[in-house]
Each structure stands twice: as C-alpha cells, then as structure tokens.
Amino acid sequence: MELIVPPKVSERAFERLAEINSGDNKMKCLRVSVKGGGCSGFQYEIQFDEPEEDDIHLTSGDQTVLVDKHSLPFLENATIDFADELIGSRFVVINPNAKSTCGCAMSFSF
C-alpha cells in the first residue's frame, strides 16, 4: 500500500483557528474535505466539526484540523492556509495536485 503524504497546515491557519477558539468559545476542529461537484468536478468543503473515528488529525498545540480518509488522496501534499484578502478572510487549500481551479478557488479538477 502506497503511503499518502497528508496536507500541511500553515502557521497562519493554526493561529486563526486559535483566535476562533479563544475566549468563551467551545474548542472547535476545522474539517477540510473534498466532495464531488462544483464547477470543476470536485470542491473543497471547509467547516467546523467534531472528530470521527477514521479522521487524520493535524495538530499544533490545542488546535486540530481534521481530514477524512476519503479526502486524503485529493489533499496529498496540499497546504491548508488562511487568507486575509480584500474580498474577505477565509481558510483556503493550496493544492499542487489540482489540474485546474475555478474563480472561487473552492472547486478544482484532479
């Protein structure tokens, strides 16, 4: 069985997750998954979620990013980052495996 290299999570993404989880907020995990659909064939789904049994846990300190085993091959060698742009702030996936992406950068072909 071939070993799949999990995605990396940038320090900036972990820092933003820590900000979200600071204060009175309940600790939340960030889930990054890949689903079929979108304008390019696949789309990223980024949401707060609870861990499931087969998840891969990417951690820094108390912060956790979750990736399910079905999404892992699509995210191999990718980087999960946080972008603070003129159009807004959001978690993003920088994926060297994507053959093309749409304008929103949330949909891609593999």
C-alpha positions in Angstrom: 0.0 0.0 0.0 1.4 3.4 -1.0 1.9 5.9 1.8 -0.1 9.2 1.2 1.5 12.4 2.5 -1.1 14.3 4.4 -1.6 18.0 3.8 0.3 20.6 5.8 -1.4 23.3 7.8 0.2 26.7 7.8 1.1 28.5 11.0 -1.2 31.3 9.9 -4.2 28.8 9.7 -3.4 27.4 13.1 -3.2 30.9 14.5 -6.5 31.9 13.1 -8.1 28.7 14.4 -6.7 29.6 17.9 -8.3 33.0 17.6 -11.6 31.5 16.8 -11.3 29.1 19.7 -10.2 31.8 22.2 -12.3 33.2 25.0 -15.6 31.6 25.8 -15.8 29.7 22.5 -16.0 25.9 22.7 -13.0 24.3 21.1 -13.7 23.6 17.5 -11.9 21.4 15.0 -11.6 22.6 11.4 -12.6 19.9 8.9 -11.2 20.1 5.3 -12.8 17.6 2.9 -13.3 17.0 -0.8 -16.7 16.3 -2.3 -17.8 15.6 -5.8 -19.4 18.6 -7.6 -18.6 22.2 -8.1 -18.0 23.8 -11.5 -14.7 21.9 -12.0 -15.6 18.4 -10.8 -14.6 18.5 -7.1 -15.0 21.0 -4.4 -13.4 21.7 -1.0 -15.7 21.7 2.0 -14.3 23.6 5.0 -16.3 23.7 8.2 -16.1 23.3 11.9 -16.9 19.7 13.1 -16.3 17.0 15.7 -13.7 14.3 15.1 -14.8 11.0 13.6 -13.1 7.6 14.1 -11.2 7.4 10.8 -10.1 11.1 10.7 -6.5 12.2 10.3 -5.7 14.8 12.9 -3.3 17.6 12.0 -2.4 19.4 15.2 -0.5 22.4 16.6 -0.8 23.0 20.3 -4.5 22.7 21.2 -5.7 23.3 17.6 -6.8 20.5 15.3 -7.5 20.2 11.6 -9.4 17.1 10.5 -9.2 15.3 7.2 -11.3 12.2 6.4 -9.6 9.2 4.8 -11.6 9.5 1.6 -10.4 13.1 1.0 -6.8 12.4 1.9 -5.6 11.3 -1.6 -7.0 14.6 -3.1 -5.2 16.6 -0.5 -1.8 14.9 -0.7 1.0 17.5 -0.4 -1.6 20.3 -0.2 -1.3 23.2 2.2 -4.3 24.5 4.3 -3.8 28.2 4.8 -5.7 31.3 6.0 -6.1 34.2 3.5 -7.0 37.7 4.6 -7.8 39.4 1.3 -9.7 42.4 0.1 -12.7 40.2 -0.8 -12.7 38.7 2.7 -10.9 36.3 5.0 -11.2 32.5 4.7 -9.4 29.2 5.1 -8.0 28.1 1.7 -6.4 25.0 0.2 -3.3 25.4 -1.9 -3.3 22.1 -3.9 -0.4 21.2 -6.2 -2.4 18.2 -7.5 -5.3 20.3 -8.9 -5.1 20.4 -12.7 -7.4 23.5 -12.8 -9.4 25.6 -10.4 -12.4 27.8 -10.8 -12.5 31.5 -10.0 -13.6 31.0 -6.4 -10.7 28.5 -5.8 -13.1 26.2 -4.0 -13.7 23.9 -7.0 -11.0 22.0 -8.9 -10.3 19.2 -11.3 -8.0 16.3 -10.4 
